[in-house]
Amino acid sequence: MNSIPPTVVPDGMRGAAGEFARAIDSANAHLRRVNSEMAALQASWRGDASVRFGQAMNDWEQQYDLILGRLADLLAVTGGAADARPAAGERTTPWTGGLSGI
């Protein structure tokens, strides 16, 4: 979004910004747990099924990143931190990173 956050933020907007910030933090915490579980799984799982699952996880993670990006946009326009959206590799690690052949 190219909107400029308002200079005077009403209380309701501040409250909404807080909710968006908490949602982003919570989603990132859940994603870190998922990535941790996926790393443990990828350490021992081999074969075609693991490759297909890894590709599906990457697709899912891209959609998850889009949702987090939209939440960050909402946070910014409600007066929250404009830099709430971390850079793409900062938040997630592709699940297939350690799988050969991907």
C-alpha positions, 0 to 999 in steps of 0.5 A: 500500500502506498498510503501515508499513515495519518499524523494524528492516530485516533485511539481506535486506530491505535488499538487496531494497530496493536492487534495487527502487531500482536497478530504478526508476532504470533504468526511469526512465532508459530512459523518458527515452530513449524520451521523447527519441526520441518527441519527435524523432519527433513533431517531424516526423511528422504525420497520422492514424497519428501520432495513433494512435501517440501515443495508443498510447504514452500508454496504454503510458506509463500502464501503465509508470507503474503498474509503477513505482508498484508497484516504489515500493510494494515499495521502501517496504515493504522499508525503502527511501525512502518517497518513491521514487515521483515525482509523475505529471508529474515522471517522464513527459511524455505523448507526444501533448503536441505533437501537434495534435488530441489 
